[in-house]
Amino acid sequence: MFDVITIGSATLDAFIETDAANIVSVCSINTKRDFMAYPYGAKIEIDKFDFKTGGGGINTATNFSTLGLKTSTIVKIGNEFQGQNIIKTLKHFGVDLSNVIQSKEYQTGFSIILTSFQGDRTVLAYRGANAKLDLQDINFEDIKNSKWLYLAPLNGNSTKILDNIARFAEENNVKMAINLGTSSIKQGREHLQLVLETAEVVILNKEEASMLTGIEVRPDTKTEKFSDDVIHPDIIKMLKEINKGKTKITIVTDGKNGVYAYDGIRFYHCDEFPATVVSTLGAGDAFSSTFVAAFEKTGGDMDKSLKYASVTAASVVENFGAQCGFLTFEQIESRLSEHPEFEVYACCCA
């Protein structure tokens, strides 16, 4: 029996860092977007280069295992050196390998991560075997005997298995958390209705939440006061709209602005935990998996779960690589003790 099984992507990531990256902001009446730009037709000098394993299925599985949970992962990879590197990583973190599918037909997913001087990144992704996960690859017996099922973003044909997995988890009383990705959201809310109705935890970043709900966070809208903190009314609308699907806990992450959550009764806001940002890649996976692990460990304590998740995410962004900076629960508590001022704000809003 596993504490958690993750399902998602597995990639070999090439990290490229150069100070030549420019951040260009484009504003309209209701929106503001940032773009990473390079001189057209130029040859750009690279300041730092590295290979690391990544992907939502791998990042979350290795973090769950670091936190002491007995973990397995369902991912699809190739037989080439990229796939062997992923196997090596999973072994290093003590993740069970019995549900890893090695394909002779498809190549392992590959990503190029372009990192800016601000620590943010743009990802060029080749999906490969990640887009070819199907029902025959899923060990439903292991899922049935697991406490939690964690669904990382799926893409391509792999998104077609969501309903079957969600239905099976619900019928067998397996708690499910899902980090929705853009590939699934682009197919429309109706495609995600069953997932939203059956998941214990749904996690999105602000851009994904906007795409799912059609609600833009307007820069000219006054914020509303609750407790000692401030939350944007459009964020409140987003959380309520997502929660309409009967999701038990909805979480929207917002980078340096922290994270917002809603459990159907109370709204929560947790600031970003203090950190010196090196790379933001993997922060979302670290946050999501730590939240789920902490939620299980604490018996559903929202405050502690949000705090623990924020600490791990902050540790990951201080490192170059999605699986660097993971912490045990003891290490998380130690870091929290150094910042007694770090709090989660909550209230009941109409």
N, C-alpha and C positions, 0 to 999 in steps of 0.2 A: 504493500500500500504506500502510495506517495502522498506527501503533504500537498504538493502542487505539481501539475503538468503544464508546461507552456507549449503553445502552438504559435508558430510565426516564421519569420525569415531568418536565414543564416547567410552571412556574406563575408567575404574578405574585403576589408576596407583599406584603400590607399589614402593616407592623410597627406595633404599638400598645404603648406603654409608659406605665404609670401606677403611681404609688406606692400607689394604693388597693387593689392586689392583696394578698390575705391568703393565707398558706400554712398550710393545715390538715392536720395529720398524723392518720391513722386507723390504729390498731394492733389486731391480733388476736394470738392465741397465736404463730402462725408467720409473720405478715406485718406489714409496715408500709408504708403508702402515703401519698403527699403529694398534696394537691389545691390548685389555685389557686381562690380564692373571692372573690366580690364581693358587696356588700350587695344582697339581692334587691329588685328594683323601683326601685333608685336610679339617678340619672344620674351617671355617673362622669367626672371630668375626665381628659383625656388629657394626659400630659406630653410625649410625643414621638410623632411619626407620620411614616412614610416608606413609599415603594413601592420594591421591588426584585424582580428576577427570581430564581427559585429552582427547586426540584425536583431530585430526585436525579440525573436524567439530565443536567441543565444544570450543577449544582454540580460534579459530578465531571469533566465534559468540560472546563469552564473551568479547573479545577485541573490536570488532566492537561496541558493546553496550556501553562499557566504553567510547569510543570515541564519543558517542552521536548519533550513527546511530540507527534507528529503525530496529531491527534485528530479524529474525527467523532462525531456523536451521532444516534441514532435516537429522535426524540421526535415526538409528535403535538400540534399546536397549532391554534388558530383563526386566522381572517383579520383579527380586530379589533385594537384598539390594544394589547391585552395580548400577542397573538402577535407584533406588530411590535416590541414592547419586547424580547422574547426573542431575536428575530433580531438586533436591534441589539447585545445583550449578547454573543451568540456571535461576531459579527463583531469586536467590540472585543477579545475574547480570542484571536482567530485560529483558532477552531474551524471545521472544514469544515461547510458547510451543505447538502451534497448529499443527506443522508439525513433532513433535517427534513421532516416531512409537515404541510402546511397544509390543514386541513379547512374546507370551506364549510358542513358540517353541524353540527359541534360547536364549542363555545366552549373557549377556553384555560382550563386549570385556574387556580384562584384560591384563595389562602389568607389567613386573618387570623391573625397571630402575636401572641399576648398575652404580653408579657414581664414577669416579676416583678422586684422590687427585688433579688433574688438572682441574676438573670441567666438563670434557667431559663424555659422557655416552654411554653405550651399552644397548639396549632395547630387552627384551625377550617378544614377543607379541603373545597373543591368540586373534584371530580376532573375533570369535563368531558371533554375529548378524551383526557386521560391514561388513562381507563378503556376507551378504544375502539381501542387499538393491536391490530392483527391481523397474521397472517402475510403478507398481501399488501403490508403496509407495510414489511416487512423486506428489505433488500438483502443477500441471502445471499452474493452474489459478493464484496461488500466485506468481509463478515465472514470469508469464506474466506481473503482476502488480508491479514488483520489479525493482528498478533502476539497481542493480548489482546482479549477481549470482557468488558466490565464491565457487569453487570446490576444496576442500582439497583432499589429496591422498585417493583413493579408492583401495580396494583389493578384491581378490576372485571374486565371481560372480558379485559383485557390479560394477566392471570395465566395464561390458557389457552395462551399461546404458549411458556411456559417449557420444556416437555419438547422441543418441536421444535427450539428454539434450542440447548438443551444437547446434544441428540443430534447436531446438525449441527456444533457446535464440536468435540465429541469425535471425530467421524468425520474432520474436516479438521485435526486437531492444532492447533486454536486454543485457547490458554490462556484459561480463564474464571474470573472472580471474580464473586461474587454477594453483595450485601448484602440479606439476606432481610428482607422487610417483614411487618407483621402480617396484611395481606390474604392473602398466600400461606400463612403459617403457620396461619391459622385454617381453612384447607381440609384440614389434617391432614398428618402426616408422609409418608404414602404419596404424596401429591400432589407432594412435594418429593424423593422418593427418587432419581430420576434426576439431578437437579441436585446433590444431596449426593454422589452417587457419581462425578460427572464434573468437578466444579469443583476448580480448583487452590486457591482461597481462598474460604472462607465466613466472612462477617462479620455479627455480630448484636450488639445491645446486650443487657444482662443480662435485661431484661424479656422481650425476644423469645426469648432462649435458654431462659428458664423456660417460656414458652408452648410452645415446640417440644418440649422434653424432659419437661415435667411436673415438673421439679425446682425446688423453692423454695429460695432461700438463707436458711437459718434463722438468725435473729439470735442465738440462744442456743447455737449450735454452736461449739465451740472451733476455732480455726484451727490449721492444721498448718504446721510450720516447714520451709522449704527454702531452702538457701543462706543469704543474709542477709535474706531477705524472708519475708513471710507470705502464704499463699493459703488461701482458705476451701475446705474439703473439698467443699462442694456445688458450687463453681465447677469443681473438678477433675472431679466427676461429670458436670457439664454438658458440659464439653469432650470427655470420653471418649464420652459418649452421642451427641453430634453427629458426632464423628469415626468412629463406627461405620459411617457411610455411605461410608467410604473417602475422605472429604475429605482432601486433602493437608495443608492448613493451616486450622485453625479459630481464629477470633478472637472474643472476647467483650469488648465495651467496657463500662465501669462508671463513667462520669462522673468525678467527682473522685477515685474510687478507682483510676483508671488503666485499664489494659487487660490482659487475659489471653489467652494463645495456646497452641496445642498443635499440634505437627507430627507426631504419632503416636509420637514418641520422647521429646521433651522438652517440659516446661511452661515458659512464660515469663510474667513479670509486669513491666510497665513502668508506673511511677508517672505521674501527670499532670505534664506539663511546667509550670513556674511561669508563671502568667498572672493578670492581673486581669480577671475575667469581666465582660463587658458583655452578651453574649447567647450562648447555647449553640447557637442554630440554625445548622446547617451544619457543626458540629464533626464529626459522624459521617461525613458525606460527604468532608470534608477529610481526616480520618484514613484512611478506607478507600482513597481514590484515591491518596493519597501513599504508603501502604504498598505498593500494587500497583506504582506507578511506581518506588519505591525497590527493591523486590524484583527488578524487571526490571533496573534500573541496576546493582545490586550483585551480580547473579548468584545471588540467593537468600539473602543475608545477613539472617537474622532479626533480630539485634540492631540493626543499622543501620536496617533497614526500620521496626521498631517505634519507634526513636528519632526518625527523620525524620518519621514520621506523627504522633507526639505533639507535635513542635515545631509543625508546620503547624496541627494542631487547636488548640493553645494560642494561636497567632497569630490564628486566625479568631474565637475566643471573645472576644478583646479588641476586636472590632469589631462594629458594628451592621449585619449583613447576611451572608448565607451565602457570598458571593463576595468579601468584603472580608478582607484579611489573608493572601491566598495568598502563598507564598514560592517562590523558585527554590531549586534544590539548594545553590547557593553561599550564599544567605541562611540556609538551614537549618543548614548546617555552621558558619556564623559564630555563630549563636545557641547551637549546641551547644558551641562553644569557650568560650563565656562561662559554661557550667555543666558543668565537668569531672566534677562529682559525680553527674551524671545518668546512671544505669546501667539496664540490663535484667538482671533476675535470672532464672536458668534452672536447671533440674535435671531429672533423670530420676526419676519417681515410679512406684511400683507401681500 
